[in-house]
């Protein structure tokens, strides 16, 4: 699932959307002390006030908000059942089977969802009471192909795909601080009650959508997991509740890739680093038939790129992969190379931090001056400004 798919469905979480139909909402309140269920509630979304609808829709939208591989992770189930197996073995209680049964249910989903809630209760690791919101919905995904013949009539059924999905959000219950409030019904000031609990729907702790899908197909062997903490997965929730395999975040992939390059190259001149990034970037143009978000490269590709930049010993690259990744690994291109449209390269040590575009790397050098001090030399095309003040040019 790519960022366009995410953006398309996210914008449909609004009142009276024609492309998104909420079928059922089911909420469960769990206590933190013993994971006891306090209340279960089935909600008829269509009869609720617009104010309540907005609260739920914004909550569910949050679960689909964030950068892929930073807050949003497409994760495979460990079970990896085929659709045929899921249809045949509908009495299994692994997470994938429970979610699939819930997805295909034509009736009340509460009994099926309770099986999943039971998994959360047995693996409870939150610091607060929580409210779990489940929604079963149908999304009409537009997949219109470009039609060059304007005289042909357009039939919406030919390019709209109906996708059933389940979305879940785990939300913190906040105990309010003691405050003085004005009660309009009694027309007087009084303190609030500690029983006036609020559900924090604006910041879900965890969440997911099942199944994952893209423009071509629906994948019941994957789901979309949401983390409240950037580049940090709740391993207990992912492994023990969702029963999915974890994956590195974008920042972790970048750290691993940089460690491999450092191990293979040692020290390097800036122009070599720039050439390496440009060589990898060309992969985006060479494979324009693929989804840019999913483009990857592995040990062979890195060996080829480094070979073009003077590292001909492929064993060095292999050892670097073994040391950092434990073997061959497919890096997502978008996670490890800098953005050539932005000042995405950081030049830093303990004293300074400078950001430049990747194509400026060949204009810098680290040198040692006559006094033996290390200096950063940057070739400039125009004057430097410091807080709007033009810097005076001096001679060495």
C-alpha positions as CSV (number, residue, x, y, z in Angstrom):
1,X,0.0,0.0,0.0
2,X,1.5,3.3,-1.0
3,X,1.0,6.9,0.1
4,X,-1.5,7.7,-2.7
5,X,-3.7,4.8,-1.6
6,X,-3.5,6.1,2.0
7,X,-4.3,9.6,1.0
8,X,-7.3,8.5,-1.2
9,X,-9.0,6.6,1.6
10,X,-8.1,9.0,4.3
11,X,-9.9,11.9,2.6
12,X,-13.1,9.8,2.6
13,X,-13.4,9.8,6.4
14,X,-16.0,12.5,6.4
15,X,-19.7,12.8,7.0
16,X,-21.9,11.8,4.1
17,X,-19.0,10.4,2.0
18,X,-20.2,8.6,-1.1
19,X,-17.1,6.5,-1.3
20,X,-17.0,5.2,2.3
21,X,-19.9,3.5,4.1
22,X,-19.6,2.8,7.8
23,X,-21.4,-0.5,8.5
24,X,-20.8,-1.2,12.2
25,X,-18.9,0.4,15.1
26,X,-18.1,-1.6,18.2
27,X,-16.3,-0.2,21.3
28,X,-14.9,-2.0,24.3
29,X,-13.5,-0.4,27.5
30,X,-10.6,-2.3,29.3
31,X,-9.3,-1.5,32.8
32,X,-5.5,-1.3,33.1
33,X,-5.3,-3.1,36.4
34,X,-6.7,-6.5,35.4
35,X,-7.8,-5.9,31.7
36,X,-11.4,-6.3,32.9
37,X,-14.0,-5.3,30.4
38,X,-16.1,-2.4,31.9
39,X,-18.5,-1.9,29.0
40,X,-19.1,-3.0,25.4
41,X,-21.1,-0.8,23.1
42,X,-22.5,-1.3,19.6
43,X,-23.1,2.0,17.8
44,X,-25.5,2.7,15.0
45,X,-23.4,5.2,13.2
46,X,-26.1,6.5,10.9
47,X,-28.4,7.7,13.7
48,X,-25.7,9.5,15.7
49,X,-25.3,13.3,15.7
50,X,-22.8,14.9,13.3
51,X,-20.7,15.9,16.3
52,X,-20.4,12.2,17.4
53,X,-19.7,11.1,13.8
54,X,-16.9,13.6,13.5
55,X,-15.2,12.4,16.6
56,X,-15.2,8.8,15.4
57,X,-14.2,9.6,11.8
58,X,-11.3,11.8,13.0
59,X,-10.2,9.0,15.3
60,X,-10.2,6.4,12.5
61,X,-8.5,8.8,10.1
62,X,-5.6,9.2,12.6
63,X,-4.9,5.5,12.2
64,X,-4.2,6.1,8.5
65,X,-2.1,9.3,9.1
66,X,1.7,9.4,9.0
67,X,4.6,8.5,6.8
68,X,5.0,5.0,5.5
69,X,7.7,3.1,7.5
70,X,7.7,5.8,10.1
71,X,4.2,5.7,11.6
72,X,2.4,3.4,9.1
73,X,3.8,-0.1,8.5
74,X,2.5,-2.7,6.1
75,X,3.1,-5.9,8.0
76,X,2.7,-9.6,6.9
77,X,0.9,-12.1,9.2
78,X,3.1,-14.9,10.5
79,X,0.4,-17.5,9.6
80,X,0.3,-16.4,5.9
81,X,-2.9,-18.3,5.2
82,X,-4.3,-18.4,1.7
83,X,-7.9,-17.3,1.1
84,X,-8.9,-20.9,0.5
85,X,-7.5,-21.9,3.9
86,X,-9.2,-18.9,5.6
87,X,-12.5,-19.9,4.1
88,X,-12.0,-23.6,5.0
89,X,-10.7,-23.2,8.6
90,X,-13.0,-20.5,9.9
91,X,-12.9,-22.0,13.4
92,X,-9.2,-21.1,13.9
93,X,-8.4,-18.4,16.5
94,X,-5.2,-16.9,15.1
95,X,-5.5,-13.1,14.5
96,X,-5.6,-13.3,10.7
97,X,-8.4,-15.8,10.9
98,X,-10.4,-13.8,13.4
99,X,-10.0,-10.6,11.3
100,X,-10.9,-12.4,8.1
101,X,-14.0,-13.9,9.7
102,X,-15.0,-10.5,11.0
103,X,-14.5,-9.0,7.5
104,X,-16.7,-11.6,5.8
105,X,-19.4,-11.5,8.5
106,X,-22.8,-10.3,7.3
107,X,-24.2,-10.0,10.8
108,X,-23.2,-8.6,14.2
109,X,-19.4,-8.5,14.5
110,X,-19.2,-8.1,18.3
111,X,-18.8,-11.8,19.1
112,X,-15.9,-12.1,16.6
113,X,-14.3,-8.9,17.8
114,X,-14.5,-10.1,21.4
115,X,-12.0,-12.9,20.4
116,X,-9.6,-10.2,19.3
117,X,-10.3,-8.1,22.5
118,X,-9.5,-11.2,24.5
119,X,-6.0,-11.3,22.9
120,X,-5.5,-7.7,23.9
121,X,-6.5,-8.4,27.4
122,X,-4.1,-11.3,27.8
123,X,-1.2,-9.2,26.4
124,X,-2.2,-5.9,28.1
125,X,0.8,-3.6,28.4
126,X,-0.7,0.0,28.5
127,X,-0.2,2.4,31.4
128,X,-3.9,3.6,31.2
129,X,-7.3,2.3,30.8
130,X,-8.1,2.0,27.1
131,X,-11.1,2.1,24.8
132,X,-10.8,-0.1,21.7
133,X,-12.8,1.1,18.7
134,X,-13.6,-1.2,15.8
135,X,-15.2,-0.2,12.6
136,X,-16.4,-2.4,9.7
137,X,-16.8,-0.4,6.5
138,X,-16.8,-0.5,2.8
139,X,-14.6,1.7,0.6
140,X,-15.4,2.3,-3.0
141,X,-12.0,2.7,-4.5
142,X,-11.8,4.6,-7.8
143,X,-9.6,2.8,-10.3
144,X,-10.5,4.6,-13.4
145,X,-8.3,3.9,-16.4
146,X,-7.4,6.8,-18.7
147,X,-9.8,6.8,-21.6
148,X,-8.6,8.5,-24.8
149,X,-11.9,8.0,-26.6
150,X,-14.1,10.7,-25.2
151,X,-17.1,9.5,-27.3
152,X,-17.4,6.3,-25.3
153,X,-19.8,6.3,-22.4
154,X,-18.4,6.0,-18.9
155,X,-19.8,3.2,-16.7
156,X,-18.7,3.8,-13.0
157,X,-19.0,0.1,-12.3
158,X,-16.1,-0.5,-14.7
159,X,-13.6,1.5,-12.6
160,X,-14.9,1.4,-9.0
161,X,-13.8,-1.4,-6.7
162,X,-15.7,-2.2,-3.5
163,X,-13.3,-3.1,-0.7
164,X,-14.6,-4.3,2.8
165,X,-12.2,-3.5,5.6
166,X,-11.8,-3.4,9.4
167,X,-10.1,-0.6,11.2
168,X,-9.2,-0.6,14.9
169,X,-7.9,2.1,17.2
170,X,-6.6,1.7,20.7
171,X,-7.3,4.9,22.7
172,X,-6.1,6.1,26.1
173,X,-8.6,7.0,28.8
174,X,-7.6,10.2,30.5
175,X,-8.5,11.0,34.1
176,X,-9.2,14.8,34.3
177,X,-7.4,17.1,36.6
178,X,-9.4,18.8,39.3
179,X,-10.8,22.1,37.9
180,X,-13.5,24.5,38.7
181,X,-16.3,24.4,36.2
182,X,-19.6,26.3,35.6
183,X,-22.7,24.1,35.4
184,X,-25.3,25.8,33.2
185,X,-28.0,23.4,34.3
186,X,-27.6,24.4,37.9
187,X,-26.3,27.9,37.2
188,X,-23.4,27.6,39.6
189,X,-19.7,27.0,39.9
190,X,-18.5,23.6,41.2
191,X,-15.6,21.2,40.9
192,X,-15.5,18.5,38.3
193,X,-15.7,14.8,39.2
194,X,-12.8,12.3,38.8
195,X,-15.4,10.1,37.2
196,X,-15.7,12.5,34.2
197,X,-13.3,10.4,32.2
198,X,-12.4,11.4,28.6
199,X,-11.4,9.2,25.7
200,X,-8.4,10.6,23.8
201,X,-9.5,10.0,20.3
202,X,-7.0,12.5,18.8
203,X,-3.9,10.4,19.6
204,X,-4.5,6.6,19.3
205,X,-1.9,4.5,21.0
206,X,-2.0,1.8,18.4
207,X,-4.2,0.9,15.5
208,X,-4.5,-1.1,12.3
209,X,-6.5,-1.6,9.1
210,X,-7.2,-5.0,7.6
211,X,-6.7,-6.0,4.8
212,X,-4.0,-4.1,3.0
213,X,-4.7,-3.2,-0.6
214,X,-3.3,-1.3,-3.6
215,X,-4.6,-0.3,-7.0
216,X,-4.3,-3.9,-8.3
217,X,-5.4,-6.2,-5.5
218,X,-6.5,-6.8,-1.9
219,X,-3.9,-8.7,0.3
220,X,-5.4,-10.6,3.2
221,X,-1.9,-11.7,4.2
222,X,-1.0,-8.2,5.3
223,X,-2.4,-5.3,7.3
224,X,-1.6,-1.7,7.9
225,X,-0.3,-1.0,11.4
226,X,-0.3,2.4,13.0
227,X,2.2,3.5,15.7
228,X,1.7,6.5,17.9
229,X,5.5,6.9,18.2
230,X,7.5,7.8,15.1
231,X,9.9,5.0,14.0
232,X,8.9,3.0,17.0
233,X,6.8,-0.2,16.8
234,X,4.9,-1.6,19.8
235,X,6.5,-5.1,19.5
236,X,4.1,-6.6,22.0
237,X,1.0,-5.4,20.0
238,X,2.5,-6.4,16.7
239,X,3.9,-9.8,17.6
240,X,1.5,-11.1,20.3
241,X,-1.8,-9.5,19.4
242,X,-1.7,-8.9,15.6
243,X,0.6,-11.9,15.2
244,X,2.6,-10.2,12.5
245,X,6.3,-10.0,11.6
246,X,7.9,-6.7,12.6
247,X,10.0,-4.7,10.1
248,X,12.6,-1.9,10.5
249,X,11.4,1.7,10.4
250,X,12.7,4.1,7.7
251,X,15.1,5.7,10.1
252,X,16.5,2.3,11.2
253,X,16.9,1.3,7.5
254,X,18.8,4.5,6.9
255,X,21.1,3.9,9.9
256,X,21.8,0.4,8.8
257,X,22.6,1.5,5.2
258,X,24.9,4.3,6.4
259,X,26.7,1.8,8.7
260,X,27.2,-0.5,5.7
261,X,28.6,2.3,3.6
262,X,30.9,3.4,6.4
263,X,32.1,-0.2,7.0
264,X,32.8,-0.7,3.3
265,X,34.3,2.7,2.5
266,X,35.9,3.8,5.7
267,X,36.5,7.5,5.0
268,X,35.3,8.9,1.7
269,X,35.5,12.1,-0.2
270,X,32.3,14.1,-0.6
271,X,32.2,13.7,-4.4
272,X,32.3,9.9,-4.0
273,X,29.3,10.1,-1.6
274,X,27.5,12.3,-4.1
275,X,28.2,9.9,-7.0
276,X,27.0,7.0,-4.9
277,X,23.7,8.7,-4.1
278,X,23.2,9.7,-7.7
279,X,23.9,6.2,-8.9
280,X,21.2,4.8,-6.6
281,X,18.8,7.6,-7.5
282,X,19.0,6.6,-11.1
283,X,17.3,3.4,-10.1
284,X,14.1,5.4,-9.8
285,X,14.3,6.4,-13.5
286,X,15.4,2.9,-14.7
287,X,12.3,1.2,-13.1
288,X,9.6,3.8,-13.8
289,X,7.1,1.0,-14.3
290,X,7.2,0.1,-10.6
291,X,5.8,1.9,-7.6
292,X,8.5,4.3,-6.5
293,X,7.6,3.8,-2.8
294,X,8.4,0.1,-3.1
295,X,11.7,0.3,-5.1
296,X,14.4,-1.7,-3.3
297,X,18.1,-2.6,-3.8
298,X,20.2,-5.2,-2.2
299,X,23.8,-6.4,-1.7
300,X,24.4,-6.9,-5.4
301,X,23.2,-3.4,-6.2
302,X,25.3,-1.8,-3.5
303,X,28.4,-3.7,-4.7
304,X,27.7,-2.4,-8.2
305,X,27.4,1.2,-7.1
306,X,30.4,1.0,-4.8
307,X,32.4,-0.7,-7.6
308,X,31.6,2.3,-9.9
309,X,33.1,4.5,-7.1
310,X,36.4,2.6,-6.5
311,X,35.4,-0.2,-4.2
312,X,36.0,-3.2,-6.4
313,X,36.4,-5.8,-3.6
314,X,32.8,-7.2,-3.3
315,X,33.9,-9.3,-0.3
316,X,34.1,-6.0,1.7
317,X,30.5,-5.2,0.9
318,X,29.4,-8.8,1.7
319,X,31.1,-8.6,5.1
320,X,29.5,-5.2,5.7
321,X,26.0,-6.6,5.1
322,X,26.8,-9.6,7.3
323,X,28.0,-7.3,10.1
324,X,25.1,-4.9,10.0
325,X,22.1,-6.9,8.7
326,X,23.2,-10.5,9.3
327,X,23.2,-11.1,5.5
328,X,21.6,-9.8,2.3
329,X,18.8,-7.3,2.8
330,X,16.5,-5.3,0.5
331,X,16.6,-1.6,1.4
332,X,13.8,0.6,0.2
333,X,15.3,3.3,-2.0
334,X,13.1,6.1,-0.6
335,X,14.2,5.2,3.0
336,X,17.9,5.5,2.5
337,X,18.8,8.1,-0.1
338,X,18.4,11.8,0.5
339,X,15.8,13.9,-1.3
340,X,17.5,15.7,-4.2
341,X,14.9,18.4,-4.1
342,X,15.7,19.5,-0.5
343,X,18.6,20.3,1.7
344,X,18.5,16.8,3.0
345,X,22.2,16.2,3.6
346,X,23.4,17.0,7.1
347,X,27.1,17.9,7.7
348,X,27.6,17.9,11.4
349,X,29.9,17.3,14.4
350,X,29.6,18.3,18.1
351,X,30.0,22.0,17.2
352,X,28.1,22.6,14.0
353,X,25.3,21.4,11.9
354,X,24.8,22.4,8.2
355,X,22.2,21.2,5.7
356,X,22.8,21.2,2.0
357,X,21.3,19.6,-1.1
358,X,22.9,16.3,-2.2
359,X,24.2,17.8,-5.5
360,X,26.3,20.2,-3.4
361,X,28.5,17.5,-1.9
362,X,31.1,17.8,-4.6
363,X,31.6,21.5,-3.6
364,X,32.8,20.7,0.0
365,X,36.1,19.4,1.4
366,X,37.4,18.6,4.9
367,X,41.0,20.0,4.9
368,X,43.8,20.8,7.4
369,X,45.1,24.3,7.3
370,X,48.6,25.6,7.8
371,X,48.2,25.6,11.6
372,X,47.1,21.9,11.5
373,X,43.5,22.6,12.3
374,X,40.7,20.8,10.5
375,X,38.5,23.1,8.4
376,X,35.4,22.7,6.3
377,X,35.9,24.2,2.9
378,X,32.8,25.0,0.8
379,X,32.9,26.3,-2.7
380,X,30.3,29.0,-3.1
381,X,28.6,30.5,-6.1
382,X,27.4,33.6,-4.2
383,X,27.8,35.3,-0.9
384,X,26.8,33.7,2.4
385,X,24.2,35.4,4.7
386,X,24.2,35.0,8.5
387,X,20.9,36.2,9.9
388,X,20.5,38.4,6.8
389,X,24.0,39.9,7.1
390,X,26.4,39.4,4.2
391,X,29.6,37.6,5.3
392,X,32.8,39.4,4.6
393,X,35.2,37.6,2.2
394,X,38.7,37.0,3.6
395,X,41.9,35.7,2.1
396,X,43.7,32.7,3.5
